[in-house]
Amino acid sequence: MTVLPIILSLFCGLALFLYGMRQMSNALKSLAGNKLKETVSTTITSPYKGAFIGCIFTALVQSSSAITVLVVGLVDTGLMTLLQATGVIMGANIGTTVTTQLITLNLTDFIPYFIFLGATLMLFSTKKNIHHIGHFLFSFGMLFLGLGIVKSSMSPIVSSGLFQRLIFNVQGKPLLCILLGMSITFLIQSSSASTAILISLASTRAITLYTAIPILFGHEIGTCMTAILSSLSGNTAGKQAALIHFTFNFLGTLLFLPFIDNLIDFTATFSPTPERQIANAQLFFNLSTVFLFLPFSKLFVKFAEMVFHEKKQSTYRHFR
């Protein structure tokens, strides 16, 4: 097995997947008028509205990391309170499951049609909205083209001795699986891309659901690292928002970890395929944790304020 072409093929697929996801985000934001900041910062009057808006915008932007980084920035500049941010962050976790649900759709045969139609609308339409729709369809096709390359690249990887030893070492060890999921998401900087890899592995039966689900939990924690990194150069409020994001996903993982068997059995009632079970497990995990923790938003805020103390002089910094 020649390693370099396989690795290049995998990274090529990931690059196309991430490019397609990013361009879908740009197209949808253009269609929506690109007023995310104004809408988010002015219409949230409760954590529940924040959760709804966070869910909708994340589903549109196709990146919970982008939304949480935006939230950290808004809190950092005083345009959003921590309580507002908590709701948006929790809602973003639900919105990001849309990407995973899309990934599990078998749209391989339609990829050329999406790319052709999208490119045609982009090249020959003079109307902005039609151009943006074409941009979206083209990007959608590129996303699934990248996913197809990732899947084909995984076949020789999963048959390698190194990969099999890695899976053997983490099999039956949920904490190691969580750390592996966190590491992959941190390196790729996209929970959607790392989940796409996970689904590709599960579809080839390279890993069992008892390994895949804890890795999925690790992705949920790993995606917090982007917001944490973006908050390091900001003020205390931004760090507090990033801590809330991490604490929410960490507590959710701790809550579900003892019930992995029950979660697998529950998802099996909706679909027998491991790809769909992973997607449904992520959806159920995020829905459950949001409904459980959203009523306690003020406690998350108090905890973050206790860990990172706000200096009095910084409170009025943005009025100077």
N, C-alpha and C positions, 0 to 999 in steps of 0.2 A: 504493500500500500504506500503510494507516494503521498506524503503528508502535506507538502506545500500547496498543491492544486486543490486539495480538499479544504484546507483552511481558507484559501483565497475564495473558493466557491461559497463557503459558509459566510464569510464576511461580506462578500458581494451581495448575497441574499439578504443579509441583515441591513446592509446599506440601502438597498432598494426598498425594503420594508419600512425602515425609518424615514427614508425620503418620501415614500408614498404617504405615510402617516402625517408627516410634517406638511406636505403640500395639500392634503385633504383639510388639515386644520386651517391653512391659509385661505383656501377656497371658501370654506364655510364662514370664516370670519369676514371675508369680503362680501359674501352674500348677506350676512347679518348686519353689515354697516360698520363692523369693527369698532363697536362701542362697549367692549367688555368692561373696561375700568369704570366708566360712568355708570353702567347698569349695576354692576356688582356693588359699588360703593354707595349708591344712593337708594336702592330699593330693599335692602336687607334691614328689616326692623325686628327680627327675632331669629334665633338659631334655626328654627324650622324653615323659615323662608330662605335662610342662608343655605341650608342643606338642599333645598329644592333647586336653587339657582346654581349651586356648586355641581349638582348632578347634571343639570341641563347643559351647562357650559362645558363640562368635562366630556360629555357625550359628543358635543359639537367639535371641540378642539381635539378630542381623541388623545388627551394627555393629562393625567392627574398631576404629574410633576409640573407641567406648565401652569396649571391653575394654582397649585400650592405655592409655587415661586411667585406668581402674581399676587397672591394673598399676602405672602410674607412682605413683598414690596409695598403693598397698600397699608399694611399695619405699620411697617417701618416708617412710612411718611405721614402717619397719623390720619389717613383717609378712611381707615376701617378700624373698628375696635376689635379687641381680642375675642369678645363674645360673638361678634359677627363672623370673624374668621373661623371660629370653631365649627360653626354650622356649615360654612362653605367647604372646609376641609373634609368633614364627614360626608357631605354630599358628593364630593369629588370621588370618593372611594366607590360609590355606587355607579357614577357616570363612567368610570374607567372600565367597568365590566362590559360595556357595549362593544369595545374593541375586541375583547376575548370572545364574545358571542359571534361577532363577525368572522373572526379567524376560523371558528369551527364550521362555518358554512362551506360546503363543497362547491366552490365557484370557479374551479380550475378551468373548466371548459369555456367559461365566459370571459376569461381574461383578455383574449385578443379583441373581443367586441367592445369591452369597456375602454381599452386603450385606443382602438380605432375611432370609436364614436367621440371619445373625449378629445383626441387630437384634432379630429375634423371640426368640432365646435370651436376649439381654441384657435385654429388656423383661419377659419373662413367666416366666423361670426363677428359682426361689428358691434353687437349689443353687449354691454358689460355683463349683465346677468347671465346671458347665454354663455359667454366666455368663461365665467366663474363656474357654471354648471359643467362645462367641458373640462375645466381644470380639475374639478372634483372627480369626474368619471375617470379621467386619465390617471389621476393619483390613486384612485381606488384600484384600478387595474394594476398599477405598479406595486401597490402594497401586496396584492395576492401573487403577483409574479415573484416578488422577493420571497414571500412565504413558501412558494413552490420550490425555489432554489434552496432555501434552508432545509426543507424536508428531504430533498434529494441528496443534500450534502451530509445529512445526519446518518444515512444508511451505513457508509463505510466507517464513520466515527463510532457508532454504537457497536460495531463488530470488532473494534480494536481492543487489544488486551488492556491498555491503559484505562479506557473508559469503563470496561467491565470491572476492573479492580476498584475504580472509584465508586461505582454503584454498589459493588459488594461491600465496600467499607462503610457506606452510609445507610445501606439497606437495614431497616428495622431500628434505626437510630434517629428519631425525629429531630433532636437538637442539631445533629450534624447536617441533616437535610435542610433545616431552617437556615443555618449558617451558609450552606452552599447556595441556597436561593438568594440570600442577602448579598453574597459576594458577586454572583452573576449579574444581578440587577444593578449593583453599584458600579461594576465595570462597564456594563453596556449603557447605563444611565437611562434605561427605559424598561419599566415593568412589563409593558406590552410586548416588547421584543423578547424579553426573557421568558414570558409566558408562551409566546409563539414557539420558542425552542422546546419548552416543556411539553406542549401539546404535540409537537412533532415527534418527540421521544415516546410519548404515551401511545401515539397512533401506530408506531412500529413495534409496540409491546416491549420496548427496551427497558422500561421501568414500570413498576406496578403503581397503582393509585396510592398504596400505603407509603410509597416513597415520594410520589408526585405531589400529594396534598401538602405535606410539611414544607416541601420546596416552594410551593405556591404561597404558603404563609410567609416564607422568607422573602419572597418577592414583595409582599405587602409592606414588610418592614424596610426592605432595601430601597423602595421607591421614596422613602422619607429622606434619604441621604441627600438627594438633590436640593430639597428645601433647606436642609441643615447647612449644606455648603453655601447656599445663596444667602443665608442669614448671618454667616460668620463676619462679614464685612459691614453689617448693618448695626442698628442700635438694639437696645434690650427688647423692645416690642417685637422685632422681627425674630429674635431668638426664642421668645416666648411662643410665637405662633408655630415655629418649626418644632419646638418641644411638644406642643399639643398634638401635632400631626404624628410624631413618633410615638408618644404615649398611647394615643388612640389605637394605632395599629398593633403596638406591642401588647397591650391589654387584651385586644381581640384575639391575638394569637394564643396567649396564655389561656384564655377562656375556652377556645376550641380545641386546643391540643389534646386534652384527654378524650375527646369525642370524635376522633378521626374515623374510627370504625362506623359510628352512627352516621356521620356525614356521608361517607361512601355509600352506605346502604340507602340513605335518603335520596342521594342523587341517582342511584341505580333505578329508582322507581320512575324516573322521567326519561332516562336514556341508557341503553346498555353499552354504548361506545365510550371508551375512556376519554376521548377528546371532549365530548359533550358533558361528561361527568365533571371534568376539571373546570370547564366554563361555568357549569351550574353550581359547583362547590364554591367558586369565587363569588358568584352572584349571591348565594345564600349567606356566605360568610360576611360579605360587606353589608347586605341588607340587615342582617341580624345585629351586627355590631352597631350600626347607625341607630336602629330603633332602641337598642338597649342603652346606649351611651348618650344619645342626643339630649334626653331630659336632664342629664348631669353636666351640661355644658359649662355651667358656672363653676363647678368643682374643678374641671379641667383648667379653666382660666385661673382660679385661685392657686392651683398647684404650680402652674407655669410662673405666676407672679412670685410665688414663694421661692422657686429655684433661681429665677433671674429677677433680682430686685431692680426696679426702675428708679433711676436717680431723679430727684425732684426737679433739677434744672432742665432735664431733658424733656419734661412734660410740655414745656412751652417753647421748645426749640424751633418748631416750625412756624411760630408766629413772629419770630424775630426778623 
